[in-house]
């Protein structure tokens, strides 16, 4: 029984096979290109041994015309080979683009993995770049090196053996280059990625950095990381440059040595002048692929490191299993023994939560900061996995819906994120299929239509992601419209009025009221009493546990009746199913 390759390796090989047919054509082109490389040596051989001795202008013109045509053909074939290799890289990247983007989105739910997810996409670029770089075509030309050296033996065995020894020395230099520079290049790449990740973090937090006088401190830290990366990159480049320069110098010396030795053999009458010139040209052609590969070796090392990284990443984030499409669920949410462990941690922040929410009801979730409200919202929205227990929407567990869960649950996170696109595109969740009526309807349900119409271009106002001219309240209203778009069954709002003024809070309550009237369900996580005005049920959380649940006024009376000493352990109202 043979060992099966790891899943990540299987995916990479499958993506590589997408361009296998084109690689065959590239190899065929390489055969003819290298055969046409013999044009120069044969031309010199004929000029020195036939034209100069016969002093025939007609022969020289005929040979020159033939050589011109052969070089033109070689140029066309070489260009075609380059275009074919570019399409091999494009097919490889296309085969993995969607898979990696989806995998990085899923993996980025762990805050510790977000920088690595960005690096993974750069690794794919590094693999694609090797197909368009000269190094891969140089590797295709390397099998012709021994053939060209064998041709030198035809001119004279001594020239052949000198070429063999010289070629062996260049190969040794190439191996030493690989051994000495691999770890140095990898270390330099890691240091550069760390500096870039720190810069991205600083840019995302530019408001805090500039307003809190942190610019100089962050700049010094960034320069420290950049200087370390620069030092390691310079060291790696020094070693790579050393071997590249040594190889180039030795190749030029070897060509001159072959020319000088050939001249001596011509003087001894053992070979012709044409053979001397042709042998020197052939040796240069034979060693050129090795030198070219060494000059571009960092590209190979970067691609190899990217291949290993992608292999590990794809193995850790496998394909999502195929799910049967379920019908639109009823707005009944049943949660039983729910325990949630945030990705990247080992300690649960929500433990053993049980409740039921019926169609037409709104549930308010209150509690101190860090009590687990946002954690519960992320899990019920399908963003964070459930460690224990279950949550059922319309009778089916959340994971049974798969990627379509977002069509049935509208989610407004505590931190609003908008994407680069128009307001309308953000509301329709960046879908490429325009649906103006649904967009306007969602905005009206979110009471954001009038606000959007006041923008410069209304729904067609272009937003540069989160870096835009909108206020926090405007962003939150647009994000609420996005959550409502598609008429979801369940609406989850995490601190929905944190950036809203009085009018905005009133509009939010109207949205919740309309949602309930359509037999939908709403969950509101909040600190503000105004946000639970339309809530029928109320849940109190403390340190990740449910400590009170029931009708809103009843739970509020219980909480208010608790004295400060017992505020940590208020009287528990048993989880119950409350009907309207």
C-alpha positions, 0 to 999 in steps of 0.5 A: 500500500502506497502512502497517500500525499498530504491533502495540501500537497494533492491540491497543489499538484492538481493545480500544477497539472492544470498547465501540464499540457502547456508545459509540454508545448513549452518544452517542445519550443525549448527543443527548437530554440536550443537547436537554433542556438547552434546557428551562431557557432555553425555560422562562425565555423562556415565563415572562418573555414569556408568564406575566408578561405574561398573569399566568396562574397556570394557564400557569405551573403547566402549564409547571412540571409539564412542566419537572419531567418534562423535567428528570427525564427528562434526569437519567435519561438522563444517569445512563444515559449515565454507566453506559454509559461505565463499562461501556465502560471495564470492557470496555476494561480486561477486554480488556487485563487478562490480556494485560498481566498475562502480558506484565508477568510475562514482562518482569519477568524483567529486573530493570531493567524491574520498576518499569516493569511495575508502572507499566504496570498503573497506565497501564491504570487511567488509561485506564479512569478516563477513561471514568468521569470527567466529561471524556469526557462533556464532550467528547461535549457539545462539538459542541453548543456551536456549536449553542447559540451559533447559537441565541443569534443567533436572539435577537439577532445582537449577542449571538451575535457576543459569544458567538462571540468569548467562545467563541474566547477560551475555546478559546484558553485551552484550547489554551494549557493543553494546550501549557503543562501537558503536559510539566509534568504528565508530568514530575511523574508520572515523579517520583511514580513514582520515589518510589513505586518507591523506597518499594516497594523499601524495603518489600521490604527492610524487614528489612535497612533496620531491622536495619542502621540504614538507616531514617533514610538511606532516609527522607531519600532518600525525602523528597528524591524526594517533595519533588522530585515534590511540587514538580513536581506543585505547579508543574503544578497551579499552571499547570493551576489558573491556566488553569482559574480564568481560564476560569471567571472569564471564563465568568462575566464573559461571562455577565454581559456577555451579560446586561448587553448583553441588558438594554440591547437590551431597553431599546432595544426590540430584544428581550424580557426572556425572550430576555435571560435565555434567551440568558445561560443558553444561553451558560453551557450552551454553554461549560460542556463546555469549562470542565469539560474543562479542569478535568479535563484532567490526567486526559486527559493521564495517559490519553494518556501511558498510551496511549503507554506501553501502545502501546510496551510491547505492541509490545516484548512481543508475544503468545506464539506458539501451541504444539502441546500435547506429551505428557508427556515422559520424564525425559531432559534433554539440554543441548548448548552452552548459553549464557545471557545474563541479561535486561538484560545483554550478557555471558553468565554461562553458556557452552557447557555440555553434559551429559545427565541420564537418568531416575532420576538426580540431578545435583548442581551445585556451584561458587563464588558467581557461577559460574553455578549459579542462572543455569543453573537459571533457564534450565533451568526456562524462566524465562530465555531461552537465548542459544545452544545447546539444552536438550531435555526428552524430545526437545523443546526447552524453548521447544516446550512453551510455557506448559505447560513448568511442568507438567513441570518443578518449580522451587524457586528460591533466593529463595522467594516465596509468594503471598497465599492459603492454604498449600493454594493456594500448593502447588497453584500458586494454581489456582482449582480445588481438588484436596486430594488432590494438595495433600496428596500433594505435601506428603507427598512434600516431607516437609512434611505434618507441619510444615503440620499444626502450623500454626494452620489447617493447609493452610487457614492464610492467608499474606500473601504473603512477609510471614507468620509462617513461618520460612525453613525452613517457607517452603522446605518449602512451596515444595518441595511446590509444585514437586512438585505435579502430579508433574513429570518434572524437579525443579530445586532451587536451594540447597534446604537453605539454610534447612533444619535437619538434619531438613529436610535429611534430609527433602529427601534422602528426597524426592530419593530417592523422585523418582529411584525413580519414574524422574524426574530431579533437579538440585540447585544447592548449596554444601552437601555434604549436598544432594548425598548422593543425587546420582549425577552431579556438575557443577563450574562456575567462572566460567560454564563447566563444568569437571568432570562425571561420577559424583559420587565420581569428580568429588569425588576429582578436585576434592579432589585439585586443589591450591589453585593449580590450584583455578581450573582443575581437571582436566577430566572430559569431559562424558559420558553416565553410565548407572546 
